[in-house]
């Protein structure tokens, strides 16, 4: 149990500092308000990906969205 807490606590500090929702706006009624467009800035450039909101401040994307090889 202590190992799990240590791992979760460590991961919280490994998140990228720019991981925040920027430039969002209120969705129109009946317009899929759960969809998200994600732009990820890396040292190689900017990558775009889709996702959906699982909370007001959390977007879930596919694993390949942050894959360094893909």
PDB file of N, CA, C and O in Angstrom:
ATOM      1  N   UNK A   1       0.822  -1.196   0.000  1.00  0.00           N
ATOM      2  CA  UNK A   1       0.000   0.000   0.000  1.00  0.00           C
ATOM      3  C   UNK A   1       0.868   1.262   0.000  1.00  0.00           C
ATOM      4  O   UNK A   1       0.565   2.237  -0.688  1.00  0.00           O
ATOM      5  N   UNK A   2       1.946   1.228   0.779  1.00  0.00           N
ATOM      6  CA  UNK A   2       2.834   2.387   0.832  1.00  0.00           C
ATOM      7  C   UNK A   2       3.509   2.624  -0.519  1.00  0.00           C
ATOM      8  O   UNK A   2       3.728   3.766  -0.923  1.00  0.00           O
ATOM      9  N   UNK A   3       3.833   1.538  -1.205  1.00  0.00           N
ATOM     10  CA  UNK A   3       4.444   1.669  -2.525  1.00  0.00           C
ATOM     11  C   UNK A   3       3.479   2.323  -3.509  1.00  0.00           C
ATOM     12  O   UNK A   3       3.886   3.175  -4.300  1.00  0.00           O
ATOM     13  N   UNK A   4       2.217   1.938  -3.467  1.00  0.00           N
ATOM     14  CA  UNK A   4       1.209   2.531  -4.345  1.00  0.00           C
ATOM     15  C   UNK A   4       1.077   4.025  -4.086  1.00  0.00           C
ATOM     16  O   UNK A   4       1.014   4.815  -5.028  1.00  0.00           O
ATOM     17  N   UNK A   5       1.037   4.412  -2.837  1.00  0.00           N
ATOM     18  CA  UNK A   5       0.930   5.832  -2.491  1.00  0.00           C
ATOM     19  C   UNK A   5       2.167   6.584  -2.967  1.00  0.00           C
ATOM     20  O   UNK A   5       2.057   7.696  -3.484  1.00  0.00           O
ATOM     21  N   UNK A   6       3.331   5.989  -2.798  1.00  0.00           N
ATOM     22  CA  UNK A   6       4.568   6.620  -3.254  1.00  0.00           C
ATOM     23  C   UNK A   6       4.570   6.803  -4.768  1.00  0.00           C
ATOM     24  O   UNK A   6       4.967   7.860  -5.259  1.00  0.00           O
ATOM     25  N   UNK A   7       4.136   5.799  -5.509  1.00  0.00           N
ATOM     26  CA  UNK A   7       4.089   5.883  -6.972  1.00  0.00           C
ATOM     27  C   UNK A   7       3.100   6.953  -7.415  1.00  0.00           C
ATOM     28  O   UNK A   7       3.423   7.771  -8.276  1.00  0.00           O
ATOM     29  N   UNK A   8       1.911   6.958  -6.845  1.00  0.00           N
ATOM     30  CA  UNK A   8       0.906   7.958  -7.226  1.00  0.00           C
ATOM     31  C   UNK A   8       1.371   9.366  -6.885  1.00  0.00           C
ATOM     32  O   UNK A   8       1.153  10.297  -7.659  1.00  0.00           O
ATOM     33  N   UNK A   9       2.001   9.525  -5.748  1.00  0.00           N
ATOM     34  CA  UNK A   9       2.510  10.835  -5.347  1.00  0.00           C
ATOM     35  C   UNK A   9       3.610  11.297  -6.297  1.00  0.00           C
ATOM     36  O   UNK A   9       3.664  12.475  -6.651  1.00  0.00           O
ATOM     37  N   UNK A  10       4.488  10.384  -6.713  1.00  0.00           N
ATOM     38  CA  UNK A  10       5.574  10.718  -7.634  1.00  0.00           C
ATOM     39  C   UNK A  10       5.049  11.101  -9.011  1.00  0.00           C
ATOM     40  O   UNK A  10       5.556  12.038  -9.627  1.00  0.00           O
ATOM     41  N   UNK A  11       4.050  10.393  -9.496  1.00  0.00           N
ATOM     42  CA  UNK A  11       3.487  10.668 -10.819  1.00  0.00           C
ATOM     43  C   UNK A  11       2.881  12.062 -10.871  1.00  0.00           C
ATOM     44  O   UNK A  11       2.923  12.714 -11.915  1.00  0.00           O
ATOM     45  N   UNK A  12       2.326  12.523  -9.775  1.00  0.00           N
ATOM     46  CA  UNK A  12       1.722  13.857  -9.742  1.00  0.00           C
ATOM     47  C   UNK A  12       2.745  14.936 -10.074  1.00  0.00           C
ATOM     48  O   UNK A  12       2.384  15.964 -10.648  1.00  0.00           O
ATOM     49  N   UNK A  13       4.007  14.729  -9.728  1.00  0.00           N
ATOM     50  CA  UNK A  13       5.042  15.714 -10.012  1.00  0.00           C
ATOM     51  C   UNK A  13       5.669  15.541 -11.390  1.00  0.00           C
ATOM     52  O   UNK A  13       6.450  16.392 -11.816  1.00  0.00           O
ATOM     53  N   UNK A  14       5.346  14.468 -12.091  1.00  0.00           N
ATOM     54  CA  UNK A  14       5.897  14.234 -13.419  1.00  0.00           C
ATOM     55  C   UNK A  14       5.011  14.774 -14.533  1.00  0.00           C
ATOM     56  O   UNK A  14       5.396  14.725 -15.701  1.00  0.00           O
ATOM     57  N   UNK A  15       3.843  15.284 -14.197  1.00  0.00           N
ATOM     58  CA  UNK A  15       2.953  15.836 -15.215  1.00  0.00           C
ATOM     59  C   UNK A  15       3.590  17.067 -15.838  1.00  0.00           C
ATOM     60  O   UNK A  15       4.255  17.831 -15.138  1.00  0.00           O
ATOM     61  N   UNK A  16       3.406  17.278 -17.137  1.00  0.00           N
ATOM     62  CA  UNK A  16       3.990  18.450 -17.778  1.00  0.00           C
ATOM     63  C   UNK A  16       3.419  19.729 -17.185  1.00  0.00           C
ATOM     64  O   UNK A  16       2.230  19.779 -16.867  1.00  0.00           O
ATOM     65  N   UNK A  17       4.247  20.773 -17.028  1.00  0.00           N
ATOM     66  CA  UNK A  17       3.775  22.004 -16.406  1.00  0.00           C
ATOM     67  C   UNK A  17       2.711  22.725 -17.221  1.00  0.00           C
ATOM     68  O   UNK A  17       1.932  23.487 -16.649  1.00  0.00           O
ATOM     69  N   UNK A  18       2.646  22.518 -18.533  1.00  0.00           N
ATOM     70  CA  UNK A  18       1.661  23.189 -19.363  1.00  0.00           C
ATOM     71  C   UNK A  18       0.385  22.398 -19.552  1.00  0.00           C
ATOM     72  O   UNK A  18      -0.399  22.704 -20.450  1.00  0.00           O
ATOM     73  N   UNK A  19       0.158  21.402 -18.739  1.00  0.00           N
ATOM     74  CA  UNK A  19      -1.026  20.552 -18.886  1.00  0.00           C
ATOM     75  C   UNK A  19      -2.221  21.239 -18.253  1.00  0.00           C
ATOM     76  O   UNK A  19      -2.538  21.012 -17.085  1.00  0.00           O
ATOM     77  N   UNK A  20      -2.870  22.066 -19.023  1.00  0.00           N
ATOM     78  CA  UNK A  20      -4.048  22.767 -18.535  1.00  0.00           C
ATOM     79  C   UNK A  20      -4.976  23.067 -19.700  1.00  0.00           C
ATOM     80  O   UNK A  20      -4.567  23.031 -20.861  1.00  0.00           O
ATOM     81  N   UNK A  21      -6.205  23.358 -19.385  1.00  0.00           N
ATOM     82  CA  UNK A  21      -7.177  23.697 -20.423  1.00  0.00           C
ATOM     83  C   UNK A  21      -7.054  25.185 -20.707  1.00  0.00           C
ATOM     84  O   UNK A  21      -7.209  26.015 -19.811  1.00  0.00           O
ATOM     85  N   UNK A  22      -6.772  25.513 -21.969  1.00  0.00           N
ATOM     86  CA  UNK A  22      -6.569  26.902 -22.377  1.00  0.00           C
ATOM     87  C   UNK A  22      -7.512  27.209 -23.530  1.00  0.00           C
ATOM     88  O   UNK A  22      -7.631  26.409 -24.458  1.00  0.00           O
ATOM     89  N   UNK A  23      -8.168  28.331 -23.488  1.00  0.00           N
ATOM     90  CA  UNK A  23      -8.998  28.771 -24.600  1.00  0.00           C
ATOM     91  C   UNK A  23     -10.277  27.981 -24.782  1.00  0.00           C
ATOM     92  O   UNK A  23     -10.823  27.942 -25.885  1.00  0.00           O
ATOM     93  N   UNK A  24     -10.762  27.358 -23.737  1.00  0.00           N
ATOM     94  CA  UNK A  24     -12.015  26.614 -23.846  1.00  0.00           C
ATOM     95  C   UNK A  24     -13.212  27.552 -23.857  1.00  0.00           C
ATOM     96  O   UNK A  24     -13.103  28.708 -23.447  1.00  0.00           O
ATOM     97  N   UNK A  25     -14.342  27.063 -24.321  1.00  0.00           N
ATOM     98  CA  UNK A  25     -15.560  27.859 -24.296  1.00  0.00           C
ATOM     99  C   UNK A  25     -16.748  26.954 -24.021  1.00  0.00           C
ATOM    100  O   UNK A  25     -16.678  25.739 -24.209  1.00  0.00           O
ATOM    101  N   UNK A  26     -17.820  27.551 -23.581  1.00  0.00           N
ATOM    102  CA  UNK A  26     -19.049  26.826 -23.259  1.00  0.00           C
ATOM    103  C   UNK A  26     -19.660  26.257 -24.538  1.00  0.00           C
ATOM    104  O   UNK A  26     -19.790  26.965 -25.537  1.00  0.00           O
ATOM    105  N   UNK A  27     -20.028  24.998 -24.506  1.00  0.00           N
ATOM    106  CA  UNK A  27     -20.612  24.341 -25.681  1.00  0.00           C
ATOM    107  C   UNK A  27     -22.067  24.762 -25.878  1.00  0.00           C
ATOM    108  O   UNK A  27     -22.781  25.054 -24.919  1.00  0.00           O
ATOM    109  N   UNK A  28     -22.486  24.786 -27.140  1.00  0.00           N
ATOM    110  CA  UNK A  28     -23.893  25.054 -27.437  1.00  0.00           C
ATOM    111  C   UNK A  28     -24.720  23.839 -27.032  1.00  0.00           C
ATOM    112  O   UNK A  28     -24.201  22.723 -27.021  1.00  0.00           O
ATOM    113  N   UNK A  29     -25.977  24.028 -26.704  1.00  0.00           N
ATOM    114  CA  UNK A  29     -26.827  22.884 -26.335  1.00  0.00           C
ATOM    115  C   UNK A  29     -26.908  21.852 -27.465  1.00  0.00           C
ATOM    116  O   UNK A  29     -26.995  22.229 -28.633  1.00  0.00           O
ATOM    117  N   UNK A  30     -26.880  20.572 -27.136  1.00  0.00           N
ATOM    118  CA  UNK A  30     -27.019  19.445 -28.071  1.00  0.00           C
ATOM    119  C   UNK A  30     -25.881  19.379 -29.092  1.00  0.00           C
ATOM    120  O   UNK A  30     -26.104  18.950 -30.224  1.00  0.00           O
ATOM    121  N   UNK A  31     -24.677  19.792 -28.721  1.00  0.00           N
ATOM    122  CA  UNK A  31     -23.581  19.846 -29.697  1.00  0.00           C
ATOM    123  C   UNK A  31     -22.359  19.013 -29.291  1.00  0.00           C
ATOM    124  O   UNK A  31     -21.231  19.387 -29.613  1.00  0.00           O
ATOM    125  N   UNK A  32     -22.561  17.916 -28.605  1.00  0.00           N
ATOM    126  CA  UNK A  32     -21.463  17.052 -28.139  1.00  0.00           C
ATOM    127  C   UNK A  32     -20.490  17.820 -27.244  1.00  0.00           C
ATOM    128  O   UNK A  32     -19.319  17.965 -27.597  1.00  0.00           O
ATOM    129  N   UNK A  33     -20.941  18.302 -26.119  1.00  0.00           N
ATOM    130  CA  UNK A  33     -20.083  19.123 -25.253  1.00  0.00           C
ATOM    131  C   UNK A  33     -18.959  18.350 -24.585  1.00  0.00           C
ATOM    132  O   UNK A  33     -18.122  18.950 -23.910  1.00  0.00           O
ATOM    133  N   UNK A  34     -18.916  17.040 -24.755  1.00  0.00           N
ATOM    134  CA  UNK A  34     -17.874  16.222 -24.127  1.00  0.00           C
ATOM    135  C   UNK A  34     -16.643  16.066 -25.017  1.00  0.00           C
ATOM    136  O   UNK A  34     -15.629  15.544 -24.555  1.00  0.00           O
ATOM    137  N   UNK A  35     -16.697  16.496 -26.266  1.00  0.00           N
ATOM    138  CA  UNK A  35     -15.578  16.348 -27.204  1.00  0.00           C
ATOM    139  C   UNK A  35     -14.507  17.408 -26.921  1.00  0.00           C
ATOM    140  O   UNK A  35     -14.820  18.512 -26.474  1.00  0.00           O
ATOM    141  N   UNK A  36     -13.240  17.060 -27.185  1.00  0.00           N
ATOM    142  CA  UNK A  36     -12.134  17.994 -26.969  1.00  0.00           C
ATOM    143  C   UNK A  36     -11.123  17.880 -28.110  1.00  0.00           C
ATOM    144  O   UNK A  36     -10.934  16.806 -28.681  1.00  0.00           O
ATOM    145  N   UNK A  37     -10.488  18.984 -28.427  1.00  0.00           N
ATOM    146  CA  UNK A  37      -9.395  19.048 -29.399  1.00  0.00           C
ATOM    147  C   UNK A  37      -8.135  19.364 -28.600  1.00  0.00           C
ATOM    148  O   UNK A  37      -8.084  20.379 -27.905  1.00  0.00           O
ATOM    149  N   UNK A  38      -7.130  18.517 -28.687  1.00  0.00           N
ATOM    150  CA  UNK A  38      -5.944  18.639 -27.844  1.00  0.00           C
ATOM    151  C   UNK A  38      -4.733  18.982 -28.702  1.00  0.00           C
ATOM    152  O   UNK A  38      -4.479  18.330 -29.715  1.00  0.00           O
ATOM    153  N   UNK A  39      -3.983  20.011 -28.295  1.00  0.00           N
ATOM    154  CA  UNK A  39      -2.719  20.363 -28.939  1.00  0.00           C
ATOM    155  C   UNK A  39      -1.611  20.105 -27.929  1.00  0.00           C
ATOM    156  O   UNK A  39      -1.631  20.645 -26.823  1.00  0.00           O
ATOM    157  N   UNK A  40      -0.637  19.270 -28.317  1.00  0.00           N
ATOM    158  CA  UNK A  40       0.462  18.917 -27.427  1.00  0.00           C
ATOM    159  C   UNK A  40       1.751  19.482 -28.013  1.00  0.00           C
ATOM    160  O   UNK A  40       2.145  19.113 -29.119  1.00  0.00           O
ATOM    161  N   UNK A  41       2.409  20.378 -27.276  1.00  0.00           N
ATOM    162  CA  UNK A  41       3.674  20.961 -27.717  1.00  0.00           C
ATOM    163  C   UNK A  41       4.824  20.122 -27.181  1.00  0.00           C
ATOM    164  O   UNK A  41       4.942  19.909 -25.974  1.00  0.00           O
ATOM    165  N   UNK A  42       5.672  19.647 -28.094  1.00  0.00           N
ATOM    166  CA  UNK A  42       6.852  18.877 -27.708  1.00  0.00           C
ATOM    167  C   UNK A  42       8.083  19.544 -28.303  1.00  0.00           C
ATOM    168  O   UNK A  42       7.974  20.550 -29.004  1.00  0.00           O
ATOM    169  N   UNK A  43       9.238  18.989 -28.026  1.00  0.00           N
ATOM    170  CA  UNK A  43      10.461  19.548 -28.598  1.00  0.00           C
ATOM    171  C   UNK A  43      10.513  19.342 -30.105  1.00  0.00           C
ATOM    172  O   UNK A  43      11.285  20.010 -30.793  1.00  0.00           O
ATOM    173  N   UNK A  44       9.696  18.422 -30.629  1.00  0.00           N
ATOM    174  CA  UNK A  44       9.639  18.184 -32.078  1.00  0.00           C
ATOM    175  C   UNK A  44       8.663  19.114 -32.790  1.00  0.00           C
ATOM    176  O   UNK A  44       8.740  19.272 -34.009  1.00  0.00           O
ATOM    177  N   UNK A  45       7.768  19.715 -32.062  1.00  0.00           N
ATOM    178  CA  UNK A  45       6.752  20.577 -32.650  1.00  0.00           C
ATOM    179  C   UNK A  45       5.421  20.388 -31.952  1.00  0.00           C
ATOM    180  O   UNK A  45       5.366  19.947 -30.804  1.00  0.00           O
ATOM    181  N   UNK A  46       4.349  20.724 -32.650  1.00  0.00           N
ATOM    182  CA  UNK A  46       3.007  20.626 -32.073  1.00  0.00           C
ATOM    183  C   UNK A  46       2.283  19.429 -32.671  1.00  0.00           C
ATOM    184  O   UNK A  46       2.317  19.212 -33.882  1.00  0.00           O
ATOM    185  N   UNK A  47       1.639  18.667 -31.829  1.00  0.00           N
ATOM    186  CA  UNK A  47       0.888  17.486 -32.235  1.00  0.00           C
ATOM    187  C   UNK A  47      -0.568  17.702 -31.831  1.00  0.00           C
ATOM    188  O   UNK A  47      -0.833  18.252 -30.762  1.00  0.00           O
ATOM    189  N   UNK A  48      -1.510  17.280 -32.665  1.00  0.00           N
ATOM    190  CA  UNK A  48      -2.924  17.431 -32.332  1.00  0.00           C
ATOM    191  C   UNK A  48      -3.577  16.068 -32.175  1.00  0.00           C
ATOM    192  O   UNK A  48      -3.144  15.080 -32.768  1.00  0.00           O
ATOM    193  N   UNK A  49      -4.616  16.036 -31.372  1.00  0.00           N
ATOM    194  CA  UNK A  49      -5.292  14.783 -31.077  1.00  0.00           C
ATOM    195  C   UNK A  49      -6.699  15.101 -30.570  1.00  0.00           C
ATOM    196  O   UNK A  49      -6.978  16.222 -30.146  1.00  0.00           O
ATOM    197  N   UNK A  50      -7.557  14.127 -30.618  1.00  0.00           N
ATOM    198  CA  UNK A  50      -8.900  14.279 -30.079  1.00  0.00           C
ATOM    199  C   UNK A  50      -9.026  13.603 -28.728  1.00  0.00           C
ATOM    200  O   UNK A  50      -8.194  12.777 -28.353  1.00  0.00           O
ATOM    201  N   UNK A  51     -10.056  13.956 -28.014  1.00  0.00           N
ATOM    202  CA  UNK A  51     -10.308  13.349 -26.714  1.00  0.00           C
ATOM    203  C   UNK A  51     -11.698  13.707 -26.245  1.00  0.00           C
ATOM    204  O   UNK A  51     -12.478  14.318 -26.977  1.00  0.00           O
ATOM    205  N   UNK A  52     -12.003  13.324 -25.021  1.00  0.00           N
ATOM    206  CA  UNK A  52     -13.292  13.718 -24.462  1.00  0.00           C
ATOM    207  C   UNK A  52     -13.154  13.982 -22.976  1.00  0.00           C
ATOM    208  O   UNK A  52     -12.285  13.429 -22.302  1.00  0.00           O
ATOM    209  N   UNK A  53     -14.031  14.840 -22.481  1.00  0.00           N
ATOM    210  CA  UNK A  53     -13.999  15.239 -21.078  1.00  0.00           C
ATOM    211  C   UNK A  53     -14.536  14.126 -20.196  1.00  0.00           C
ATOM    212  O   UNK A  53     -15.607  13.576 -20.452  1.00  0.00           O
ATOM    213  N   UNK A  54     -13.776  13.798 -19.148  1.00  0.00           N
ATOM    214  CA  UNK A  54     -14.289  12.863 -18.154  1.00  0.00           C
ATOM    215  C   UNK A  54     -14.592  13.604 -16.855  1.00  0.00           C
ATOM    216  O   UNK A  54     -15.239  13.060 -15.960  1.00  0.00           O
ATOM    217  N   UNK A  55     -14.122  14.846 -16.755  1.00  0.00           N
ATOM    218  CA  UNK A  55     -14.414  15.779 -15.671  1.00  0.00           C
ATOM    219  C   UNK A  55     -14.301  17.172 -16.255  1.00  0.00           C
ATOM    220  O   UNK A  55     -13.873  17.327 -17.399  1.00  0.00           O
ATOM    221  N   UNK A  56     -14.671  18.178 -15.500  1.00  0.00           N
ATOM    222  CA  UNK A  56     -14.571  19.550 -16.005  1.00  0.00           C
ATOM    223  C   UNK A  56     -13.136  19.955 -16.329  1.00  0.00           C
ATOM    224  O   UNK A  56     -12.914  20.833 -17.164  1.00  0.00           O
ATOM    225  N   UNK A  57     -12.166  19.327 -15.679  1.00  0.00           N
ATOM    226  CA  UNK A  57     -10.776  19.717 -15.870  1.00  0.00           C
ATOM    227  C   UNK A  57      -9.870  18.575 -16.326  1.00  0.00           C
ATOM    228  O   UNK A  57      -8.649  18.682 -16.214  1.00  0.00           O
ATOM    229  N   UNK A  58     -10.447  17.475 -16.842  1.00  0.00           N
ATOM    230  CA  UNK A  58      -9.651  16.321 -17.273  1.00  0.00           C
ATOM    231  C   UNK A  58     -10.124  15.845 -18.642  1.00  0.00           C
ATOM    232  O   UNK A  58     -11.315  15.609 -18.850  1.00  0.00           O
ATOM    233  N   UNK A  59      -9.172  15.706 -19.585  1.00  0.00           N
ATOM    234  CA  UNK A  59      -9.464  15.203 -20.925  1.00  0.00           C
ATOM    235  C   UNK A  59      -8.806  13.837 -21.079  1.00  0.00           C
ATOM    236  O   UNK A  59      -7.619  13.688 -20.791  1.00  0.00           O
ATOM    237  N   UNK A  60      -9.560  12.843 -21.529  1.00  0.00           N
ATOM    238  CA  UNK A  60      -9.035  11.503 -21.777  1.00  0.00           C
ATOM    239  C   UNK A  60      -8.750  11.369 -23.267  1.00  0.00           C
ATOM    240  O   UNK A  60      -9.629  11.605 -24.097  1.00  0.00           O
ATOM    241  N   UNK A  61      -7.507  10.985 -23.607  1.00  0.00           N
ATOM    242  CA  UNK A  61      -7.116  10.784 -25.001  1.00  0.00           C
ATOM    243  C   UNK A  61      -6.595   9.361 -25.171  1.00  0.00           C
ATOM    244  O   UNK A  61      -6.437   8.628 -24.196  1.00  0.00           O
ATOM    245  N   UNK A  62      -6.334   8.984 -26.402  1.00  0.00           N
ATOM    246  CA  UNK A  62      -5.739   7.676 -26.682  1.00  0.00           C
ATOM    247  C   UNK A  62      -4.253   7.708 -26.323  1.00  0.00           C
ATOM    248  O   UNK A  62      -3.651   8.779 -26.253  1.00  0.00           O
ATOM    249  N   UNK A  63      -3.672   6.547 -26.100  1.00  0.00           N
ATOM    250  CA  UNK A  63      -2.262   6.462 -25.704  1.00  0.00           C
ATOM    251  C   UNK A  63      -1.335   7.029 -26.776  1.00  0.00           C
ATOM    252  O   UNK A  63      -0.292   7.595 -26.446  1.00  0.00           O
ATOM    253  N   UNK A  64      -1.694   6.887 -28.053  1.00  0.00           N
ATOM    254  CA  UNK A  64      -0.800   7.368 -29.110  1.00  0.00           C
ATOM    255  C   UNK A  64      -0.709   8.889 -29.162  1.00  0.00           C
ATOM    256  O   UNK A  64       0.179   9.423 -29.826  1.00  0.00           O
ATOM    257  N   UNK A  65      -1.594   9.592 -28.485  1.00  0.00           N
ATOM    258  CA  UNK A  65      -1.553  11.057 -28.492  1.00  0.00           C
ATOM    259  C   UNK A  65      -0.291  11.599 -27.833  1.00  0.00           C
ATOM    260  O   UNK A  65       0.172  12.682 -28.191  1.00  0.00           O
ATOM    261  N   UNK A  66       0.264  10.876 -26.891  1.00  0.00           N
ATOM    262  CA  UNK A  66       1.469  11.328 -26.206  1.00  0.00           C
ATOM    263  C   UNK A  66       2.619  10.348 -26.413  1.00  0.00           C
ATOM    264  O   UNK A  66       3.562  10.326 -25.621  1.00  0.00           O
ATOM    265  N   UNK A  67       2.551   9.549 -27.456  1.00  0.00           N
ATOM    266  CA  UNK A  67       3.584   8.559 -27.749  1.00  0.00           C
ATOM    267  C   UNK A  67       4.741   9.233 -28.472  1.00  0.00           C
ATOM    268  O   UNK A  67       4.537   9.863 -29.510  1.00  0.00           O
ATOM    269  N   UNK A  68       5.930   9.113 -27.947  1.00  0.00           N
ATOM    270  CA  UNK A  68       7.106   9.734 -28.559  1.00  0.00           C
ATOM    271  C   UNK A  68       7.472   9.106 -29.897  1.00  0.00           C
ATOM    272  O   UNK A  68       8.086   9.770 -30.732  1.00  0.00           O
ATOM    273  N   UNK A  69       7.113   7.849 -30.125  1.00  0.00           N
ATOM    274  CA  UNK A  69       7.482   7.176 -31.364  1.00  0.00           C
ATOM    275  C   UNK A  69       6.464   7.384 -32.476  1.00  0.00           C
ATOM    276  O   UNK A  69       6.817   7.269 -33.650  1.00  0.00           O
ATOM    277  N   UNK A  70       5.223   7.684 -32.146  1.00  0.00           N
ATOM    278  CA  UNK A  70       4.176   7.724 -33.145  1.00  0.00           C
ATOM    279  C   UNK A  70       3.783   9.058 -33.553  1.00  0.00           C
ATOM    280  O   UNK A  70       2.900   9.210 -34.398  1.00  0.00           O
TER     281      UNK A  70
END
